């Protein structure tokens, strides 16, 4: 089960040069010696941006 949820497309869309398809909100989770953010498999191979927010 993914902890990622679809978020509203907001002002972030205006700051990214490519057309935005979807925006997700989720927690970064441990994965081996690194970390991951889960997204649907339909996005495999697509260009993405990860924006890390301050707590």
URDA-V616932 format. One record per residue. SS is DSSP state (H for helix, E for strand, - for the rest). Layout:
SS, SS
//
This chain:
-, -, -, -, E, E, E, -, -, -, -, H, H, H, H, -, -, -, -, -, -, -, E, E, E, -, -, -, E, E, E, -, -, E, E, E, -, -, -, -, H, H, H, -, -, -, -, -, -, -, -, -, -, -, -
//
